[in-house]
């Protein structure tokens, strides 16, 4: 599979105070994935999600070009 473009977007919505709704959108030339999650502000899963998203973004941005 040859991919010329990949787009990763995380949109944060505030539906009710203290609750975060996230839309994770990953789009390539051939596929589009949309996943929605809902977390409370103090939810550890939400904090881990944000840390993982930042880690993966850094890893991709510093990846060696082959």
N, C-alpha and C positions, 0 to 999 in steps of 0.2 A: 504494500500500500504506500503510495507516494502522497505525502501530505504537504501542501504548500502553505497552509495557514491553519493555525490553531488559536482559538479564542477561549479564554477562561474568564468568567465573570461571576462575582458574588454580589448579589444585591441584598441589602438589609432593609427590612420593613418593620415599622413599629405599629402593630395592630392594637395592642393594649399595653399600658404601662408595665414595664418589667418583663415583657415577653418579646423576644426577637424572632422574626420570621426571616429565614434566609432562602434565597433562590440561588442555586448553584447551576450555572449554565456552562457547558463545555461543548464547543462547536468546532468541527474540523471540516475539511472539504466534503467528506462523505457522511458524517454523522452529527447528530445534535442530541445531547443529553441534558435534561432539565430535572433537577431534584430539589424539592422544597423540604426544609426542616424547621422545627419550631423549638425554641429553648427559652428558659427563664434566664434572666441576667446572671444569676449566681450558679447556673448549671455548669458543672465541670466539663461535660461533653461539649458544650458550646465553646468554652475556653480552649479545649484541646483541638476542636475543629479549626479555630482561628490560628493556633500555633502551627498546626499541620499545613494549613493553606499557605502560610508565610514560608514555612520550611520548603515546601515543594516549589513555590515560586522562586525562591532564592536558588535552589538546586537547578532548576531549569534555566534561569538567567545566567548562571555561571558554568553551564555544561560545555564541555569541549566540542568544538565543531569538527566533525569527521569528514 
